[in-house]
């Protein structure tokens, strides 16, 4: 009998396993694929590896103004893919080492819940009994039923496009969320003609509207059609319509990327056998990640609550600590997000619209990134960027922090820490930010707020 059996070895599952074992719980982890889940093997890490290469290529081409002139600059896709594979392999090994170091028993195979206290492993016939079970099954690319998409060799998901052998000359991206925008940034930097088709009025709809408008301008050379519904695909030709009664428009590409989001991977998990409630949106959990079935927990993408790797890790850590009898919680209102383009965008907490909708007396401050010395020195006057802060006038508490700038993803954790702990604008103004750094945008935007 284990103290906890975890189904799924992604950033939620392996973090939960590591923390549970560290706290003295006898822990088993069931994983049918490589440890690290989608994030490490087919998502966060490989895409960042490729994006880093495309940024270096684009910067080499565009650096004459800062005194760097390059001759024959080329992008070698095969070398980039090899670098990506090497990076992923090393990090998978790191996770495997971590599980061994902590004493987590890793069982390879396809698991399913046989009851509320046991997980059956298909390949081995093992029945793993646990005082608690944690479902961390992750997610899979969503495949909307677009006529002409199924069985079309030119239509790929984010999983498949990470392993292409030849760069397309043109790419149509269906979906203007994070996945679609990041791939658009990668391919367009390499000279690929990219078109994005987004159903909603704007790309990156979760983002503060002011910030999204700035980020949109960073996608140089990318054609964007918003408010558009895809009606069919024929080969690489995508037909779409902007509004009821409008005529169909067509855009073609060598490849069509379905970037229409991800859905919880719940098929074949045996949730019914354990009495776990779920829907197409994910497993139903409370704020502590408990399901309605006693002893069964769910974390990460499987819950549908926040499809981000670091959110899954936060959930996994909180569940492990709860199982060990420690007080722990997930900072649901302070989970940061990052869009990894060039530059990056990041945010945490409420947007201005969300704060107004919640009834706060909002005070805000928006500061162009060109006001920052480090940004200007590295990017120049033609570059786009913005820092926006949102606060509550009555309490002075910081409600949201949002930024488009280089290193945004590296800096946002500080604002996450502040918002999660209810820090005020006055407290953050007293912090000393090193100079010259892009992080000073946060301090300067806070200082510009009309708060005493």
C-alpha positions, 0 to 999 in steps of 0.5 A: 500500500502506497501513501499516494499513487500518481497517474501521469509524470508531467510537471504536475505529476512529477512535482507532486511525486517529488514533494510527497516523497520528500515529505516522507510519503511512500510514493508511486508514479505511473507514466506511459511515456517519457517523464516530463509530460507534454511540457518537457517533451512536446511543448514548453521546452522544445518550443523555447529551444526553437524560438531561441534559434529563430531569435538569434537568426533574426538578431544576426540579420538585424544588428547592423544598427548596433555595429554588428554586420554578418555575412552569410547568415543561414538557419539550419533546421536539422541542427536546430532540431538536433539541439532541441532533441538534445535539450529535451533528452537531458532534461528528461534524464534530470527528472528521472534522476530526481525521482530516483533520488527522492525514492519515487517508484516509477512504473512504466505503463498505461494506468487507469483508476480501478477504484477510488484507492487503486490504479491498474497498469495495463501492460504489467497487470499491476494493481497499485493501491494507494491511500490517496490517488492523484490524477495528472493525465495532462492534455492533448491538442484540440482537433475541431471538426473542420471539414477537410482537416481529418486525414489531410497530410498538410494539417498538423498540430503543435505535436507534429510541427515540432518534428518537421524536416523542412521549413515551409515557405508559408504557414496558416495558423488556425488559432490566435492563442499562445500556441498559435502566436508563439509558432507564428513568431518562430516561423515568421522570424525565419522568413516564412509567410505566416497567416493567423486566423482567429475566431475571437475579435482579437488574438491573445484574448486573455491579455489586457487589451492595451497590452495585446494591441502592442504585442500584435505590432511585434508580430512583424510580417504576420497577416492576422484575420480576427473574428473569422470562422474557418469553414473548410480546408482543402489541401493547404487552402483554408477557407474562412468567413468574417461574420454572418452573411460575409463571403468566404475568404481563402488563404493558403500555406504549405502547412496548416497548423491547428492551434485551437487550444488543448483539451484535458486527456481523460479518455480511458482513465476509469474515472467512473470506476472511482466515482470522479465527476468530470466533463469535456472541460476537465475533472471537477475539483475544488480549490484544494484540487480534491475531486468529489471522490474521497481520497482522489485528487486531480491536478494540472491540465486534467482539471482544465482550470489552468493549462500551464505547466507552472500551474500544474506544478503549483497544484502538485506541490500543494496537494503533496503538502496537504497529503503530508498534513501541511497547510498549503494552497494554490494561488489561483488569483496570482498564476502568471502567464508568459507568451514567448515571442520576441519580445516576450509578454507576461502578466499576473493578476487582474487586467484592467477590465477584470478589476473594473468588472470585480468592482474595484476603484481602479487606478492604472499606469501604462509606461512605454518600454522606450522610456527604459534605458536598457530596452532602448539600448538593446532594441532602439526606438522602432521596437514596441513594448509596454508595462501596465500596472493595475491597483485598487485605489482604496487599499493601494493594493496591486491587482495586476502587472502586465508587460511586453518587453525582453525578459518579461518571463524572467521578471514576472515572478516578482510581481506574482510574489507581490500580488499573492501576498497582497503587497501595496503599491507603496511597498513596491515603490520602496523596493530597489531595482538594479539599474539599468534593467528592463525590470525598472519598468515595473518600478517606474510604472508603479511610481507613475500611479496617481496614488499617495 
